[in-house]
Amino acid sequence: MGVLKTLGFAAFITCLATTAAKPEDDLLRRVTDCVGRLSAQIEHHWLMSDQPTEQMQTQRAHLVDILDTLITPDTATRVLAKRIDAKMAHASLLTQAAFSEDERRAGWAEKRAEQELAQCDTILLQPARESLAMAAQGPDSGPGPVNQQAWPASQ
C-alpha cells in the first residue's frame, strides 16, 4: 500500500505543478497572439493609406514589453513562430475583409478581426473614461485652474 500512496502523491503533485504552470502558458499565448494581430492591423492601416491610431501603437508597445518579460531562452523560438502565425492569420482576415468579392465573407472576416482585437483589449488596463474626456478638453479647462485659484482664496 505504501507504493500506491507514493504514486498517488506523485500524481497529485504533478497535477498541481501542471495546473500552476497553465495560467502562465495561457498568458504567454494570449500576449503573443495579440502582438502578432496588432502588428498585422498596423501594417494593414499602412497598406490602406490609413493612419493607425496612437492607442493601437501604444497598446502593441506595452504588449511587446509584457512579452519580453515572459519569454525565456527555451521558449523564444516557439513564441516568435506563434507570433508570426498570429500575424499572418490576422492579415489573412484583413485581406478577406478588404478585398473579397463575396460580401458575406468580407463581413464575416471584418467582424472576426474586430473580435480578435477586442480580446486583446482585455489584457491591458484601460484609462478611465473620465480621464480621457478631461484630456480631450485640453489643459485650459477642468479642475486644475479652479483648484489653484481656490487655494489662495481659502487662506
VOLO-368184 format. One line per field, with one value per atom (N, C-alpha, C): residue number from 0; residue in one letter; chain; x, y, z. Coordinates in steps of 0.05 Angstrom, whole numbers, plus 5000, padded with zeros to 4 digits. Layout:
N
nr <- c(NUM  ...)
rest <- c(a  ...)
kette <- c(A  ...)
X <- c(X  ...)
Y <- c(Y  ...)
Z <- c(Z  ...)
This chain:
155
nr <- c(0  0  0  1  1  1  2  2  2  3  3  3  4  4  4  5  5  5  6  6  6  7  7  7  8  8  8  9  9  9  10  10  10  11  11  11  12  12  12  13  13  13  14  14  14  15  15  15  16  16  16  17  17  17  18  18  18  19  19  19  20  20  20  21  21  21  22  22  22  23  23  23  24  24  24  25  25  25  26  26  26  27  27  27  28  28  28  29  29  29  30  30  30  31  31  31  32  32  32  33  33  33  34  34  34  35  35  35  36  36  36  37  37  37  38  38  38  39  39  39  40  40  40  41  41  41  42  42  42  43  43  43  44  44  44  45  45  45  46  46  46  47  47  47  48  48  48  49  49  49  50  50  50  51  51  51  52  52  52  53  53  53  54  54  54  55  55  55  56  56  56  57  57  57  58  58  58  59  59  59  60  60  60  61  61  61  62  62  62  63  63  63  64  64  64  65  65  65  66  66  66  67  67  67  68  68  68  69  69  69  70  70  70  71  71  71  72  72  72  73  73  73  74  74  74  75  75  75  76  76  76  77  77  77  78  78  78  79  79  79  80  80  80  81  81  81  82  82  82  83  83  83  84  84  84  85  85  85  86  86  86  87  87  87  88  88  88  89  89  89  90  90  90  91  91  91  92  92  92  93  93  93  94  94  94  95  95  95  96  96  96  97  97  97  98  98  98  99  99  99  100  100  100  101  101  101  102  102  102  103  103  103  104  104  104  105  105  105  106  106  106  107  107  107  108  108  108  109  109  109  110  110  110  111  111  111  112  112  112  113  113  113  114  114  114  115  115  115  116  116  116  117  117  117  118  118  118  119  119  119  120  120  120  121  121  121  122  122  122  123  123  123  124  124  124  125  125  125  126  126  126  127  127  127  128  128  128  129  129  129  130  130  130  131  131  131  132  132  132  133  133  133  134  134  134  135  135  135  136  136  136  137  137  137  138  138  138  139  139  139  140  140  140  141  141  141  142  142  142  143  143  143  144  144  144  145  145  145  146  146  146  147  147  147  148  148  148  149  149  149  150  150  150  151  151  151  152  152  152  153  153  153  154  154  154)
rest <- c(m  m  m  g  g  g  v  v  v  l  l  l  k  k  k  t  t  t  l  l  l  g  g  g  f  f  f  a  a  a  a  a  a  f  f  f  i  i  i  t  t  t  c  c  c  l  l  l  a  a  a  t  t  t  t  t  t  a  a  a  a  a  a  k  k  k  p  p  p  e  e  e  d  d  d  d  d  d  l  l  l  l  l  l  r  r  r  r  r  r  v  v  v  t  t  t  d  d  d  c  c  c  v  v  v  g  g  g  r  r  r  l  l  l  s  s  s  a  a  a  q  q  q  i  i  i  e  e  e  h  h  h  h  h  h  w  w  w  l  l  l  m  m  m  s  s  s  d  d  d  q  q  q  p  p  p  t  t  t  e  e  e  q  q  q  m  m  m  q  q  q  t  t  t  q  q  q  r  r  r  a  a  a  h  h  h  l  l  l  v  v  v  d  d  d  i  i  i  l  l  l  d  d  d  t  t  t  l  l  l  i  i  i  t  t  t  p  p  p  d  d  d  t  t  t  a  a  a  t  t  t  r  r  r  v  v  v  l  l  l  a  a  a  k  k  k  r  r  r  i  i  i  d  d  d  a  a  a  k  k  k  m  m  m  a  a  a  h  h  h  a  a  a  s  s  s  l  l  l  l  l  l  t  t  t  q  q  q  a  a  a  a  a  a  f  f  f  s  s  s  e  e  e  d  d  d  e  e  e  r  r  r  r  r  r  a  a  a  g  g  g  w  w  w  a  a  a  e  e  e  k  k  k  r  r  r  a  a  a  e  e  e  q  q  q  e  e  e  l  l  l  a  a  a  q  q  q  c  c  c  d  d  d  t  t  t  i  i  i  l  l  l  l  l  l  q  q  q  p  p  p  a  a  a  r  r  r  e  e  e  s  s  s  l  l  l  a  a  a  m  m  m  a  a  a  a  a  a  q  q  q  g  g  g  p  p  p  d  d  d  s  s  s  g  g  g  p  p  p  g  g  g  p  p  p  v  v  v  n  n  n  q  q  q  q  q  q  a  a  a  w  w  w  p  p  p  a  a  a  s  s  s  q  q  q)
kette <- c(A  A  A  A  A  A  A  A  A  A  A  A  A  A  A  A  A  A  A  A  A  A  A  A  A  A  A  A  A  A  A  A  A  A  A  A  A  A  A  A  A  A  A  A  A  A  A  A  A  A  A  A  A  A  A  A  A  A  A  A  A  A  A  A  A  A  A  A  A  A  A  A  A  A  A  A  A  A  A  A  A  A  A  A  A  A  A  A  A  A  A  A  A  A  A  A  A  A  A  A  A  A  A  A  A  A  A  A  A  A  A  A  A  A  A  A  A  A  A  A  A  A  A  A  A  A  A  A  A  A  A  A  A  A  A  A  A  A  A  A  A  A  A  A  A  A  A  A  A  A  A  A  A  A  A  A  A  A  A  A  A  A  A  A  A  A  A  A  A  A  A  A  A  A  A  A  A  A  A  A  A  A  A  A  A  A  A  A  A  A  A  A  A  A  A  A  A  A  A  A  A  A  A  A  A  A  A  A  A  A  A  A  A  A  A  A  A  A  A  A  A  A  A  A  A  A  A  A  A  A  A  A  A  A  A  A  A  A  A  A  A  A  A  A  A  A  A  A  A  A  A  A  A  A  A  A  A  A  A  A  A  A  A  A  A  A  A  A  A  A  A  A  A  A  A  A  A  A  A  A  A  A  A  A  A  A  A  A  A  A  A  A  A  A  A  A  A  A  A  A  A  A  A  A  A  A  A  A  A  A  A  A  A  A  A  A  A  A  A  A  A  A  A  A  A  A  A  A  A  A  A  A  A  A  A  A  A  A  A  A  A  A  A  A  A  A  A  A  A  A  A  A  A  A  A  A  A  A  A  A  A  A  A  A  A  A  A  A  A  A  A  A  A  A  A  A  A  A  A  A  A  A  A  A  A  A  A  A  A  A  A  A  A  A  A  A  A  A  A  A  A  A  A  A  A  A  A  A  A  A  A  A  A  A  A  A  A  A  A  A  A  A  A  A  A  A  A  A  A  A  A  A  A  A  A  A  A  A  A  A  A  A  A  A  A  A  A  A  A  A  A  A  A  A  A  A  A  A  A  A  A  A  A  A  A)
X <- c(5016  5000  5017  5042  5059  5067  5070  5077  5054  5030  5006  5003  5008  5006  5027  5051  5073  5066  5056  5049  5025  5006  4983  4992  5010  5021  5037  5053  5068  5050  5028  5009  4995  4988  4975  4994  5019  5038  5042  5044  5047  5023  4999  4975  4976  4984  4986  5007  5029  5050  5041  5027  5018  4996  4978  4957  4969  4989  5002  5016  5027  5041  5022  4998  4980  4973  4966  4959  4982  5007  5029  5031  5027  5028  5005  4981  4958  4963  4975  4981  5002  5022  5042  5030  5012  4998  4981  4966  4948  4964  4985  5001  5015  5025  5038  5019  4995  4975  4968  4964  4956  4978  5003  5025  5025  5022  5021  4997  4974  4950  4952  4961  4964  4985  5006  5026  5013  4996  4983  4963  4949  4930  4943  4966  4981  4991  5002  5011  4988  4965  4942  4934  4935  4930  4950  4975  4995  4989  4981  4975  4951  4932  4907  4909  4933  4939  4922  4919  4904  4923  4920  4939  4929  4947  4939  4937  4919  4915  4939  4942  4964  4959  4934  4927  4935  4931  4938  4968  4984  5013  5023  5010  5018  5011  4988  4979  4998  5006  5025  5052  5061  5087  5086  5063  5061  5060  5046  5045  5072  5087  5115  5131  5128  5143  5135  5109  5100  5111  5110  5120  5150  5165  5194  5199  5182  5186  5178  5160  5150  5168  5183  5199  5223  5229  5253  5270  5295  5311  5300  5287  5276  5251  5236  5211  5213  5236  5238  5231  5241  5236  5207  5196  5168  5149  5156  5140  5141  5165  5168  5152  5152  5137  5107  5098  5070  5061  5079  5073  5070  5087  5086  5060  5053  5029  5004  5003  4981  4979  5002  5003  4993  5001  4992  4963  4953  4924  4907  4916  4901  4903  4927  4930  4912  4908  4890  4861  4853  4826  4822  4842  4840  4840  4855  4855  4828  4817  4790  4769  4771  4752  4754  4779  4783  4779  4786  4788  4769  4754  4737  4713  4706  4683  4657  4660  4636  4631  4609  4603  4599  4587  4583  4610  4627  4654  4670  4668  4682  4672  4646  4634  4641  4641  4649  4678  4696  4724  4729  4715  4718  4709  4686  4675  4694  4704  4723  4748  4759  4783  4778  4755  4748  4745  4733  4730  4758  4776  4802  4817  4814  4827  4813  4788  4773  4783  4790  4802  4828  4843  4869  4865  4843  4838  4835  4828  4823  4849  4871  4896  4907  4906  4918  4896  4905  4887  4881  4857  4849  4845  4851  4847  4817  4810  4781  4771  4746  4734  4734  4732  4733  4760  4781  4808  4812  4801  4803  4787  4764  4748  4762  4774  4789  4813  4827  4850  4841  4818  4808  4800  4792  4784  4808  4831  4855  4863  4887  4898  4885  4871  4859  4833  4820  4794  4797  4778  4779  4785  4788  4791  4818  4838  4865  4865  4858  4859  4840  4817  4798  4810  4823  4835  4859  4874  4897  4887  4865  4855  4840  4828  4813  4831  4855  4873  4881  4890  4896  4872  4849  4824  4817  4825  4818  4838  4859  4879  4872)
Y <- c(4976  5000  5025  5024  5047  5056  5038  5045  5060  5051  5064  5092  5095  5122  5140  5130  5146  5154  5135  5141  5161  5157  5176  5204  5206  5232  5244  5229  5239  5249  5234  5242  5268  5270  5295  5319  5316  5338  5345  5326  5331  5347  5339  5354  5383  5387  5414  5430  5418  5433  5440  5422  5427  5449  5448  5468  5495  5496  5522  5534  5518  5528  5537  5527  5532  5562  5577  5605  5621  5615  5630  5623  5598  5590  5603  5604  5616  5646  5660  5688  5692  5676  5678  5674  5655  5651  5674  5685  5707  5732  5738  5762  5759  5735  5730  5734  5723  5726  5755  5770  5798  5815  5810  5825  5820  5795  5789  5801  5800  5811  5842  5855  5884  5892  5877  5883  5881  5861  5858  5881  5889  5911  5937  5943  5967  5967  5944  5943  5945  5935  5938  5968  5982  6011  6025  6017  6029  6022  5998  5989  6004  6009  6022  6053  6063  6092  6105  6090  6098  6099  6118  6120  6103  6085  6070  6090  6083  6101  6100  6122  6123  6103  6098  6079  6050  6044  6017  6013  6033  6031  6029  6045  6044  6017  6006  5981  5959  5959  5940  5942  5966  5970  5959  5964  5953  5922  5911  5882  5870  5884  5874  5874  5895  5896  5872  5866  5844  5818  5815  5791  5787  5809  5807  5796  5803  5793  5763  5754  5727  5706  5716  5698  5688  5663  5651  5642  5637  5626  5600  5584  5559  5563  5585  5589  5610  5623  5646  5638  5616  5608  5601  5586  5578  5603  5622  5647  5663  5665  5680  5667  5641  5626  5631  5630  5634  5663  5682  5710  5714  5702  5704  5691  5667  5654  5671  5684  5701  5725  5736  5759  5752  5729  5720  5713  5702  5695  5721  5740  5766  5781  5780  5792  5779  5753  5739  5748  5751  5762  5790  5807  5834  5836  5818  5817  5808  5788  5779  5801  5815  5837  5860  5865  5889  5882  5858  5852  5830  5817  5795  5806  5792  5800  5790  5770  5759  5776  5791  5810  5796  5772  5757  5749  5739  5731  5755  5777  5801  5811  5811  5820  5802  5775  5756  5761  5764  5768  5794  5815  5840  5837  5824  5821  5803  5782  5764  5778  5795  5810  5829  5842  5860  5845  5821  5805  5797  5789  5782  5805  5829  5852  5860  5856  5862  5845  5820  5803  5814  5827  5838  5862  5876  5899  5892  5867  5858  5853  5850  5844  5868  5891  5915  5932  5946  5964  5988  5996  6019  6043  6067  6091  6095  6108  6114  6133  6131  6148  6177  6182  6210  6223  6208  6219  6224  6207  6211  6236  6240  6263  6289  6288  6312  6318  6297  6301  6313  6305  6315  6345  6353  6381  6400  6391  6408  6418  6430  6438  6463  6479  6504  6500  6478  6474  6452  6449  6428  6438  6421  6429  6441  6439  6448  6477  6496  6524  6532  6518  6525  6518  6495  6488  6506  6514  6532  6560  6569  6595  6593  6570  6567  6566  6555  6552  6578  6599  6625  6638  6633  6646  6634  6609  6597  6604  6618  6625  6650)
Z <- c(5000  5000  5000  5010  5011  4983  4965  4937  4924  4928  4917  4928  4954  4965  4953  4950  4938  4909  4894  4866  4865  4883  4884  4891  4911  4919  4896  4882  4860  4837  4832  4812  4820  4846  4856  4853  4860  4858  4829  4811  4783  4772  4781  4772  4782  4807  4817  4802  4796  4782  4754  4741  4714  4715  4734  4736  4743  4760  4767  4743  4725  4702  4679  4679  4657  4654  4675  4671  4658  4665  4653  4623  4616  4588  4573  4586  4573  4569  4589  4586  4564  4563  4542  4514  4512  4486  4478  4497  4491  4483  4498  4493  4466  4460  4435  4411  4414  4393  4389  4411  4409  4396  4402  4390  4360  4352  4323  4309  4322  4310  4308  4328  4327  4306  4303  4282  4255  4250  4225  4221  4242  4240  4233  4246  4240  4211  4202  4174  4155  4162  4144  4141  4163  4162  4144  4145  4128  4099  4093  4066  4054  4071  4061  4063  4067  4069  4091  4112  4135  4159  4176  4199  4222  4232  4256  4279  4297  4320  4339  4352  4373  4394  4401  4422  4413  4388  4378  4379  4371  4372  4401  4419  4447  4459  4453  4463  4454  4429  4418  4433  4437  4451  4480  4493  4520  4520  4501  4499  4492  4476  4470  4495  4512  4537  4555  4556  4572  4561  4535  4522  4527  4527  4532  4560  4579  4607  4610  4593  4595  4580  4560  4544  4559  4556  4567  4543  4546  4524  4512  4529  4519  4501  4507  4492  4470  4467  4449  4420  4410  4383  4378  4397  4395  4396  4413  4415  4389  4378  4353  4331  4329  4309  4313  4338  4344  4338  4343  4337  4307  4292  4262  4252  4264  4255  4261  4285  4292  4273  4266  4249  4221  4211  4184  4184  4206  4208  4208  4223  4224  4197  4185  4158  4138  4140  4122  4126  4151  4156  4145  4149  4140  4109  4096  4067  4056  4069  4061  4065  4087  4093  4073  4065  4047  4017  4009  3980  3971  3988  3980  3964  3942  3926  3938  3955  3969  3994  3994  4016  4043  4042  4067  4079  4062  4071  4081  4067  4076  4102  4106  4131  4154  4149  4170  4178  4158  4164  4179  4172  4187  4216  4219  4246  4263  4251  4265  4273  4256  4262  4285  4285  4307  4333  4332  4356  4368  4351  4360  4373  4361  4373  4399  4401  4426  4449  4443  4464  4474  4456  4464  4482  4479  4496  4526  4531  4559  4574  4560  4574  4589  4576  4589  4603  4623  4637  4618  4618  4602  4620  4611  4627  4631  4653  4658  4637  4631  4611  4619  4646  4655  4649  4653  4648  4618  4602  4573  4565  4576  4570  4579  4602  4612  4595  4586  4568  4542  4532  4506  4509  4532  4536  4534  4541  4539  4566  4567  4593  4605  4589  4599  4614  4609  4622  4643  4660  4680  4708  4727  4755  4762  4745  4752  4760  4742  4749  4772  4773  4794  4821  4824  4849  4856  4836  4841  4850  4839  4847  4874  4880  4905  4929  4926  4948  4961  4945  4958  4971  4959  4970  4997  5002  5027  5049  5043  5063  5078)
